Amino acid sequence: MSRVTIHDVAAAAAVSIKTVSRVINREPNVRPAVQTRVEAAIRKLGYVPNRAARSLAGARSFVIGAIFDNPNPHYIIAVQRGAMATCRQSGYHLAIEEVNTAKNAAAQMRAMLATARLDGVILSPPVTDCAAVLDALDAKNIPYVRLMPATAKGRSPVIVSDDAAAASQAARHLWDLGHRRIAVIAGPDGHSASALRLAGFRHGIAAAGGDAHQVRVVKGDFTFRSGLAAGHTLLAEKNHPTAIFASNDDMAAGIYSAAAQLGLRIPDDVSVVGYDDSPVAELVWPPLTTVRQPVAEMAAEAARLLIEGRGSDAPHTFELPYKMIMRGSTGAEPRKGR
């Protein structure tokens, strides 16, 4: 079967080749009805634009970058999945780059940008708050969209989900089940989500009538191993917490392992709530009650803004909704003597 060409798309949509090119390149002055017709023809025929030829024809590279520094593989996979889906629909490619924000991020960015030609960049936490990364992109006039930033929100369009409100809802859920000995496994200090989720959880306890200062807090780093260690610290105590909120699902899975090693049952002896609704939430038993963070959707929206040339727009915040996912890891506070 011969390869579908731009001529085939133009014929199917009853437009000129130039009009097809304008639609593909997201150029202005294309009537919505015509754009819809061309996009329908592209989908029907399975047309894939030749990126090399398009790059020669204009200033665009048709490559969107996604830069990360995150120990949670599930989060990064979700970012890639969302951004890649949008890029593919628009004939773009996605380039994945890692920057260690703790080790001379400025030098890493200079080396990366010396060889990479990017039309825009998606920044995920904690890179999203790294001034050296933002300065490097600004110096090259590369537009960027940031996911969940905590600082300098006026520097770019940002996409958020309300971490604090979500954690507050998780706290209220545990409180309403009767739990009063409650603990939190927080994330690392350098990650904005850690502080937001901890503050939100404490607010939820206070709003329910509890004492937020009585919530036990143990630090983790968003990894299974840190959740396992924190779980042992908390659950080995005689009067251990009857409920634990983990700031991500990987750490929640670590609590499961610690509970099993200590002979405790979930949720009979301890209830557990996670955050993210990553694949691990349905791999553990019982399935994990957690907060679904729309990571893939946020990345897809970021890619869309960049492809449409809106990464350099006046700063604007786009908020996407979270959702509490009730599964089998939470239950009523254990009866005394159990």
Secondary structure, 3 states (H helix, E strand, C coil): CCCCCHHHHHHHHCCCHHHHHHHHCCCCCCCHHHHHHHHHHHHHHCCCCCHHHHHHHCCCCCEEEEEECCCCHHHHHHHHHHHHHHHHHCCCEEEEEECCCCCCHHHHHHHHHHHCCCCEEEECCCHHHCHHHHHHHHHCCCCEEEECCCCCHHHCCEEECCHHHHHHHHHHHHHHCCCCCEEEEECCCCCHHHHHHHHHHHHHHHHCCCCHHHCEEEECCCCHHHHHHHHHHHHCCCCCCCEEEECCHHHHHHHHHHHHHCCCCCCCCCEEEEEECCHHHHCCCCCCEEEECCHHHHHHHHHHHHHCCCCCCCCCEEECCCEEECCCCCCCCCCCCC
